[in-house]
Amino acid sequence: MVCMGNICRSPSAQGVLEQRVRAAGLSQRIEVDSAGTHDGHLGAPPDPRAQRHAAQRGIDLSAYRARQLSRQDFIDFDLVLVMDADNERLARTLCPSGQGHKLHRLTDFCTRHAATEVPDPYYGGAAGFEAALDLIEDACTGLLAALRPSAALG
């Protein structure tokens, strides 16, 4: 999961997907992580507003710490899911040859929303964090449904 600073959207998406993976009994088969395309918050916990809104939905983000996306992530992970076009463009610059098929927008997996991006709530209010979480939850549900057959087979 990738956003700009790894303090709002991507840790929220990591938390949501990890919760769904645990509930599906697939924690041994699916690993979830998050990163940012920028280095302005390295080592920082998620934004307190992101933590608060996630906690209201039963998701604890307090243990996460921001890190920056690297070329190695494209090798280590089967999917690199970005939140918007800007982060997709930046992630693509790090993507090693032959790994581009792993890069997608998280919203590609939405089943109830027609959004193409998860808007950055950082400079907004509570409604922005709630809207981002609504999209993230929808996309993570669709993503897990897409992953479940291959994860179950191992």
C-alpha positions as CSV (number, residue, x, y, z in Angstrom):
1,M,0.0,0.0,0.0
2,V,1.6,3.3,-1.1
3,C,0.7,6.9,-0.5
4,M,2.8,10.1,-0.3
5,G,4.0,10.2,3.3
6,N,2.9,6.8,4.6
7,I,1.0,8.4,7.5
8,C,-2.6,8.6,6.4
9,R,-4.0,6.5,3.5
10,S,-1.4,3.7,3.1
11,P,-1.2,2.7,6.8
12,S,-5.0,2.9,6.9
13,A,-5.2,0.5,3.9
14,Q,-2.6,-1.7,5.5
15,G,-4.6,-1.9,8.7
16,V,-7.9,-2.6,6.9
17,L,-6.4,-5.3,4.7
18,E,-4.6,-6.9,7.6
19,Q,-7.9,-7.0,9.5
20,R,-9.7,-8.7,6.6
21,V,-6.8,-11.1,6.0
22,R,-6.9,-12.2,9.7
23,A,-10.6,-12.6,9.6
24,A,-10.3,-14.8,6.5
25,G,-7.7,-17.0,8.2
26,L,-5.1,-16.1,5.6
27,S,-2.4,-14.4,7.7
28,Q,0.1,-17.1,7.0
29,R,-0.4,-16.6,3.2
30,I,-0.8,-12.9,2.7
31,E,1.7,-10.3,3.9
32,V,0.6,-6.6,4.0
33,D,2.9,-3.6,4.3
34,S,2.8,0.1,3.5
35,A,5.2,2.8,2.3
36,G,5.3,6.4,1.1
37,T,6.8,7.8,-2.1
38,H,8.3,10.8,-0.1
39,D,10.6,10.7,2.9
40,G,9.2,13.6,4.9
41,H,7.8,11.4,7.7
42,L,10.2,8.5,8.0
43,G,9.8,6.6,11.3
44,A,6.7,8.6,12.2
45,P,3.5,7.0,13.4
46,P,0.4,7.5,11.4
47,D,-1.3,10.8,11.6
48,P,-3.4,11.0,14.8
49,R,-6.5,11.7,12.8
50,A,-5.9,8.6,10.7
51,Q,-5.4,6.6,13.8
52,R,-8.6,8.0,15.4
53,H,-10.8,7.3,12.4
54,A,-9.4,3.8,11.9
55,A,-9.9,3.1,15.6
56,Q,-13.6,4.0,15.3
57,R,-13.8,1.2,12.8
58,G,-11.9,-1.3,15.0
59,I,-8.5,-0.9,13.3
60,D,-5.4,-0.2,15.3
61,L,-2.7,1.7,13.4
62,S,-0.5,2.7,16.4
63,A,2.3,0.2,15.8
64,Y,2.9,1.3,12.2
65,R,5.9,3.6,11.3
66,A,6.4,5.4,8.0
67,R,8.9,4.2,5.6
68,Q,9.8,5.0,2.0
69,L,9.0,2.8,-1.0
70,S,12.0,1.2,-2.5
71,R,12.9,-0.8,-5.7
72,Q,13.1,-3.9,-3.4
73,D,9.4,-3.6,-2.6
74,F,8.7,-4.5,-6.3
75,I,10.8,-7.7,-5.9
76,D,9.5,-8.6,-2.4
77,F,5.8,-8.1,-3.0
78,D,3.3,-9.5,-5.6
79,L,1.4,-6.3,-5.7
80,V,2.3,-2.6,-5.1
81,L,-1.0,-0.7,-4.7
82,V,-1.0,3.1,-4.9
83,M,-3.6,5.6,-3.8
84,D,-3.5,8.1,-6.7
85,A,-2.0,9.1,-10.0
86,D,0.9,11.1,-8.5
87,N,2.0,8.2,-6.4
88,E,1.6,5.8,-9.3
89,R,3.9,8.0,-11.4
90,L,6.5,8.2,-8.6
91,A,6.3,4.5,-7.8
92,R,6.8,3.7,-11.5
93,T,10.2,5.5,-11.5
94,L,11.4,3.0,-8.8
95,C,9.9,-0.1,-10.5
96,P,12.6,-2.5,-11.8
97,S,12.3,-3.7,-15.4
98,G,9.8,-6.6,-15.7
99,Q,8.0,-5.7,-12.4
100,G,5.5,-3.2,-13.8
101,H,2.7,-5.7,-13.8
102,K,2.7,-5.5,-10.0
103,L,1.8,-1.8,-9.9
104,H,-2.0,-1.0,-9.6
105,R,-4.2,1.6,-8.0
106,L,-6.0,0.3,-4.9
107,T,-9.3,1.7,-6.3
108,D,-9.0,-0.8,-9.2
109,F,-10.5,-3.3,-6.6
110,C,-13.4,-1.2,-5.6
111,T,-16.8,-2.9,-6.0
112,R,-19.2,-0.3,-4.7
113,H,-17.4,3.0,-5.6
114,A,-16.4,4.3,-9.1
115,A,-13.4,6.2,-7.8
116,T,-10.1,6.1,-9.5
117,E,-8.1,7.5,-6.6
118,V,-8.2,7.6,-2.8
119,P,-8.1,11.4,-2.1
120,D,-5.5,12.5,0.4
121,P,-7.3,13.6,3.6
122,Y,-4.1,15.2,5.1
123,Y,-5.1,18.9,4.6
124,G,-8.9,18.3,5.2
125,G,-11.2,17.5,8.0
126,A,-12.9,14.4,9.4
127,A,-15.1,14.0,6.3
128,G,-12.0,13.4,4.2
129,F,-10.6,10.7,6.5
130,E,-14.0,9.0,6.6
131,A,-14.4,9.2,2.8
132,A,-10.8,7.7,2.3
133,L,-11.6,4.9,4.7
134,D,-14.9,4.1,2.9
135,L,-12.9,3.8,-0.4
136,I,-10.2,1.8,1.3
137,E,-12.6,-0.6,2.9
138,D,-14.4,-1.2,-0.4
139,A,-11.2,-1.7,-2.3
140,C,-9.7,-4.1,0.4
141,T,-12.9,-6.2,0.3
142,G,-12.6,-6.5,-3.5
143,L,-8.8,-7.1,-3.3
144,L,-9.2,-9.9,-0.8
145,A,-11.9,-11.5,-2.9
146,A,-9.5,-11.4,-5.9
147,L,-6.6,-12.8,-3.8
148,R,-8.5,-15.5,-1.9
149,P,-8.4,-18.2,-4.5
150,S,-4.6,-18.0,-5.0
151,A,-3.9,-17.5,-1.3
152,A,-6.0,-20.5,-0.4
153,L,-4.1,-22.7,-2.8
154,G,-0.7,-21.4,-1.6
